[in-house]
Amino acid sequence: MLTILSRIFIKEKEGTAMREAWGTLCGIVGILCNLFLFAGKYAAGMVSGSVAVTADAFNNLSDAGSSFIALIGFRFAGKRPDRDHPFGHGRFEYIAGFVVSLAILMMGLELGKASVGKLFHPGPVDVGRLTLVILLVSIGVKLYMAYYNAVIGKRIGSVAMRAVALDSLSDVAATTVVLAAMGIMQYTGVNVDGFCGILVSLFILYTGCCAAKETSDPLLGTAPDPGFVRQVEEIVLSHDMVHGVHDLIVHDYGPGRRLVSLHAEVPGDKTVYEAHRMIDHIEREIYRELACDVVIHMDPLEPENEQTSELRVLVNELITSIHTQMTLHDFQVIEETDGYTSLIFDVVVPYACRLNPEEIRQRIEQGIAKLDGAYRAVVHMDQGYM
């Protein structure tokens, strides 16, 4: 069904327009499917008197609301940049996904409360064929919804759609539990309605927690995708004039809206115009290949200076002895007027390193002093962003 609708509504769309079209289509289909399931399960719950079935029905009603929120999120995320939001509104999709997760959590708490009440005050439950058929149909519909949301969410890189897919899978598990409860009551006469209602609410709460984590991470700021970082580095380092890359930062302003900044080490004996032409070429190449803007800062090197090269090797061995993942960059050797030689460089401290910056600085200064008493370390501590 979704494939047929996509041929009508999504043909000849690209970029953010394609994302918005897919989000709108999946959101509308999700709303209609969930309203259909809510109506069927609510009727079955009223006829049978089962709190578990009724709880599952309201879970589908909350899913319809979640699909509506996701739909609104895609619509706002597709808005063009304006004076107040020059990088666009792409993060609104993350906000919508987080609101969906909060709605899931609230519904889980309410259903858990109702189920606990049913546990202490059980009522008669009438298990009929219509109820069983509605639950089986619900499982099939939810499996289909989980499939298409997962596939489309992966295709367009949408955390909101992945949250909806995860919610649909939890609904399958919850409805299966309700179906099992119906079978137990039908063949044993034991009323497990309240227990199964609690299980359904726990499924919903777990799903809400998982969805909240996945959708809040992009809002808080996460490490960039390692594969994307490797692609950027490979493009930059493919140019002979570039000897190294560091301080690479990826700014995420929503799906398809990334801004990259990095430092490229280039020979200091090249003219400013030569280096600038190369940097401009790299920036255009990254935009063409990876569809993101990039700002590159040039750091000059002295590749022909043997003393600088030898000292850099020695200092690099020193810092890796402190921590194997520690790296250095912007290494300079400056002869000072007071007779000392300053070794100026930046050190990138990995998150795995348990030493505080002052301890690292002291170890580096002591190690460099042992190399030669005339050497003086001028160290700047950087925190890695990956």
N, C-alpha and C positions, 0 to 999 in steps of 0.2 A: 504493500500500500504506500509506504513512504517513498519507495523508488518511483512509483507512478506520479505521486504528487511533486517530487523533486524535479521531474522532467518539465513540469508545468511552471513551477514557481522559481526554480533556481538556475535555469539554463542561462548561459552567457553572463554569469556573474563572476566577479573576481575579487580577491583581497578581502577587505573589511565588509564589502557589500555581500560577498558570498557567505561570510561568517554570520552576518546579521540575518540573511535569508534562511540559512540552515537553523539558526537559533529560533527564529520566528516559527518556522514550519514545525520543528520538533516540539516547541512549546505549545502550539495550538493542538497538535496531535495528543500530547501528554495531557492537556486539560480535558479534552473530550473523552479520552480513554478512562481517566481517573473518575470523571463525573459519572460515566456509565457504570464503572465498577462500584462506586459509592452507592448509587441508586439500587443496584442489584443486591449488594451485601446488606444494606440498611433494611431493605424489605425482608430479606432472609433472616436477619437478626431479630426483627420485630415479630415475625411469624414463629421463629423457633424459641425466642426468649433467651438467646445466647449472648452473653456479654462479650465473649471472645469474637464472635462474628461481627457484632455491632462495633467493637473496638477496631477491628480490621477495616470496617466500612469507613469510619472516621479517619483512619490512617490514610485511606485513598482520597478522602476529601482534602486532607492536609497536603497530599501529593499534588492534587489539582491546584491548590494555592501555591505550592512550590514551583510547579510548571509555569504558573502565571508570573511569579516573581522572576524566574529565569528568563521568561519572554520579555518582560520589561527591562531586565538587565541587558539583554542583547540589543534592544532598541536604543537604550541610552548609550551603550558602549559604541554603537555605530555612528554617533553624532560626530560631526566634523570638529576639528580644533577651533577654539575661539580665543578671544583676548584673555579671558581668565584661565583657560585651560589650553595652553599652546601645544601640549603633547597629546591632546585628544582626551577622550573619555573612556578609554579601554578598560581601566581598572574598575569601572562600574560593574563589569561582568563578575569580577571577584567579589564585589560587595553583594551582588545578587546571590551568588553561590553561598556566601556566608549567612545571609538572611534565610536562605532555604534550610541550611543546617540548624539554625536556631529554631525555625518552625518545626523541624523534625524532633528536636529535643523537647520542645514544649508539649507536642502531641504525645510523645512517649511518656512524659511525666503524668499527664492527665489520664492517659489510658492505664498506666500503672496504678494510679490512685483508685480508679473505678474498679479495676480487677481485684485489688486488695479488699475493697468493700464487698465484692461478690464472693470472695473467698470466705468471709466470716458470715455472710448472709446469702447462701446459695439459693437459687430459685430453680424451678423446673425448666428443663431444656427439651424441646421437641425437635428431634433430628429427622428431617424429611429429605426426599430425593431432590427436591428443588434446591434446597440449601447446598447439598453436596455438588450438584451440577454447577451452581453459581461459583462455588469455591474452586472447582476444577477449571472453569473458564477463566477465572481471575488469575490463576497461576499461569495459564497459557498467555494471557494478555500481558502480564507483568514480565514474563521471560522475553517476549517480543520487545517490550519497551526498554528493558535492560540492554538487550542486544543492540538496538538501533541507537540508543543514547551513547553506549560505549564506543561503537564504531564511528559515529559522527563526531563524538567528543574527541576521540584520538585523531581523527582526520583533520580537524580544525584546531586542535590543541586547547580545548575548552575545559577548565576545571569545573565550571558550573554544570555542564552536561555530564561530566564524569560523576559528579555528586548525585545527579538525578539517576544515573544508571546504577550507582551503588544503592541508592534508596529503593529502586525497583527490585534489586536482588534481595534486599532485606525483606521486602514485601512478600516475595516468593517464599522465603523461609518462614515468615510469620503466618502466611496463609496455609502453608503446609502443616504447621503446628496446629492451627485451628481445625484443619481437615482431620488430622490425627485425633484430636480431641473428640470430634464428632463420631469417629469410628469407635473410640474407646467407650463413649457413652452409649452408643448404639448396641454394642455387643456385650458390655459388662454391666451397664447400668450405673457405673460409678461417675459421679458428677465432677469432672476435672476442669470445668469451664473457667473457674477463677484462676487456677494454676496456669492454664494455657493463655489466659489473658495477660498474666504477669510475664510469661515467656515472650509474648508478642511485644509487650512494652519494652522489655530488655533488648530485643532485637532492634527496635526502633531507636532506643537510646544509644546503642552501640553504633548504629549507622550514622546518627546525628553527630556523635563525637568524631568519627572518621571524616565525615564531610566537613565539619568545622575546621579540623586541622588542615585538610587539603586546600580549602578555600581561603583560610586566613594566612597561610604561609606566604603567598604572593603579595598580600597586603603589607605584611611585616617586612618583607624583603628576604629572599633566599639566595643561596649561592647559585650562580648561573649553571646551565646545563653543560657538563664536561665536554660533550660532543660538539656543542656550539663553540665553546672556547677553543677546542682543538682546531676547528675549521678556521676561526679568525687567525690563530697563531700560524697555521700552515700557509695562509695567504700572505701574511706579513713577512714571514721568514723565507718565502719562495723568492724574494728579491735579494740579489747578491749584496746589495749595499747595507742590508739590515743584519746585524750580528746578534741581536737578542730582543726579547719582548718582556716587559714587566708592567706592574701596576695596571693590569687589565681589569676594568670595571664594566659590568653590564647593568645598565639602568632599564628596568622593566616598567613601562607605562601601560601595560595591558597587552593582550595577544596581538602579535604583529606590529608592536610599537616598541622597539628596542633601540637604545642609544648606547654605543660602546665608546669608551675612552681608554687609551693605552699609551705607554711610552715605548718608543722604538730606539734601539741603540744603533747609531750610524757613525761612520768614520768622521773624525773631527777635521780631517784634511780636505774634505769636500767643501765646495762653496755653498753658501746658504741657498742659492738658486737651484743648484743641482739637487740638494737634499729635499728642498721644498717641492720640486717637480715630482720626485719619486714618492713623497708622502701623499701628494695630491692624487697620484695614480693609484696608490694602495687604497686610499679612502674610496675612490670611485669603484675600484674592483670589488671591495667588500660590499658596497651598496648594491652592486649589480648581482653578486653571487648570493648574498645572504639577506638582502632586503632590509638593511638596517643602516642608520647613520653612524659614522665613526669619527672621533676626533683623536688625532695622533700627535703626541708631543715628542720632539726629537731630543735624544740625549747623545752628546758627542763622545766618541771613544778615541783612544790613542793606540790603534792596533799595531803600529810600527815601533812603539816605545817599549823596548825589552824590559827595562826596569819596572815600568808600570805593569806589564803583563806578568812578570815573575812575582811581584808583590801581590797582585790580585789572586794568583794561584795559592800563595801562602795564606793569605787572609781567608780565602774560601775554605781551605782545609781546616783553618782554625774554627770557623763558625759551624762547619758541618760536624766537627768533633763535639760541639756543644749540643747540637741537635741535627740529625741527618737530613731533615726536611727544610732546614733553614737555608735561605739563599741571599745573595747580595747583588746590588746593582749600583749604577752611578758611581763607579769607583774612580777616584782622582788622587793624584799625588802632587802635593803643593809644597814647594820649598819656601819656608817662612823666613822672615828677616831675623828672627831671634835664634836661628841655628837649628830649629826643629824642622822635621819633615812631617807634614800633616797628611794622614791617610783618611780621605773623606769618602764615605760610602753609606748606602742605605741597606738595612738588613730587614728581610721579610720574615716575621716570626709566625710560624704555623700555629693553628689552634691547638694542636696536639702537644705543644711545648708547655710544660708546667712551670717553667721559670718565669718570674716577673721581669719586665723590661730592664729594671735597674740591675738585677743579678746578671742578665745577659750582657749588659753594657760593661759591667766590672770585669767579667771574664774575658771579653774581647779586648779591653784596654790592657789588662794584665798580660794576655797572650801576645799582643803587638809589642808591648814594652820588652818582652823577652826576645823578640826578633832582633830589636835594636833599640837601645836607650834613646836614640835620637828621633824615633818614630812616635808620633802622637796621633791617637785615634779620634776622629770626629764622626760619631755614629748617629744616624737617624733611624729610629725604629718604625717599621711599617707593619701593619696588620694585614695578613693575606685576606683576599676577598673570595677565595675559592677553596 
